[in-house]
């Protein structure tokens, strides 16, 4: 007897778990996922620059706890702050692409 292969796509998984695109639960999930990605990028670049959260915070006039919340995807971040973190704080160029 042949076993049935239960392969699913990532999109199907998200739809099953959070609902279709455009629903409140799916939009909430995707928003949190994007905040997580931004936090991970910030954390990686901060570590490459050999800065602590406190050092980075001091460079942009923020508190260490704010940097921590961003890195953990626990807060919304203004676009101006995002640019300040990467450009002023880390000396990186940040660009945004719209598709």
C-alpha positions as CSV (number, residue, x, y, z in Angstrom):
1,X,0.0,0.0,0.0
2,X,1.3,3.4,-1.0
3,X,1.4,6.2,1.6
4,X,-0.1,9.5,0.6
5,X,2.3,12.3,0.5
6,X,0.9,15.3,2.5
7,X,3.1,18.0,1.1
8,X,1.7,21.5,1.6
9,X,2.9,24.9,0.4
10,X,3.9,27.7,2.8
11,X,1.1,29.8,1.4
12,X,-1.4,27.1,2.2
13,X,0.0,26.7,5.7
14,X,-0.4,30.5,6.3
15,X,-3.9,30.4,4.9
16,X,-4.9,27.5,7.1
17,X,-3.3,29.0,10.2
18,X,-4.0,32.7,9.8
19,X,-6.7,33.0,7.1
20,X,-6.7,34.4,3.6
21,X,-4.7,37.5,2.6
22,X,-6.6,40.6,3.4
23,X,-8.2,39.2,6.6
24,X,-7.5,40.8,9.9
25,X,-5.7,37.8,11.4
26,X,-3.5,37.3,8.3
27,X,-2.7,41.0,8.1
28,X,-1.7,41.0,11.8
29,X,0.5,38.0,11.3
30,X,2.2,39.5,8.3
31,X,2.8,42.8,10.1
32,X,4.4,41.0,13.0
33,X,6.5,38.9,10.7
34,X,7.8,42.0,9.0
35,X,8.6,43.6,12.3
36,X,10.5,40.4,13.3
37,X,12.5,40.5,10.0
38,X,13.5,44.2,10.5
39,X,14.5,43.4,14.1
40,X,16.7,40.5,12.9
41,X,18.4,42.7,10.3
42,X,19.1,45.4,12.8
43,X,20.5,42.9,15.3
44,X,22.7,41.3,12.7
45,X,24.1,44.7,11.5
46,X,24.6,45.9,15.0
47,X,26.6,42.9,15.9
48,X,28.7,43.2,12.7
49,X,29.4,46.8,13.8
50,X,30.5,45.4,17.2
51,X,28.0,47.6,19.0
52,X,25.9,46.8,22.0
53,X,22.3,47.8,22.1
54,X,23.2,50.6,24.5
55,X,25.9,51.9,22.2
56,X,23.6,52.0,19.2
57,X,20.9,53.7,21.3
58,X,23.3,56.4,22.4
59,X,24.3,57.1,18.8
60,X,20.8,57.9,17.8
61,X,19.6,59.4,21.1
62,X,17.3,56.5,22.1
63,X,17.1,54.1,25.1
64,X,18.6,50.6,25.1
65,X,15.1,49.2,25.8
66,X,13.8,50.7,22.6
67,X,16.5,49.0,20.6
68,X,15.7,45.7,22.3
69,X,12.0,46.0,21.5
70,X,12.8,46.7,17.9
71,X,15.2,43.7,17.7
72,X,12.6,41.5,19.2
73,X,9.8,42.7,16.9
74,X,7.8,44.0,19.8
75,X,7.3,47.6,18.6
76,X,6.3,49.5,15.5
77,X,9.1,51.7,14.2
78,X,8.8,54.9,12.3
79,X,10.5,55.1,9.0
80,X,12.5,58.1,10.1
81,X,13.8,56.1,13.1
82,X,14.6,53.1,10.8
83,X,16.8,55.3,8.6
84,X,18.4,56.9,11.6
85,X,19.3,53.5,13.1
86,X,20.9,52.2,9.9
87,X,22.4,55.4,8.5
88,X,23.4,57.4,11.5
89,X,23.8,54.6,14.0
90,X,25.4,51.9,11.8
91,X,26.8,53.9,8.9
92,X,24.8,51.9,6.4
93,X,22.7,53.0,3.4
94,X,19.1,52.0,3.6
95,X,16.9,51.8,0.6
96,X,13.3,50.8,0.2
97,X,11.9,49.0,-2.8
98,X,8.3,49.0,-3.8
99,X,7.1,46.3,-6.1
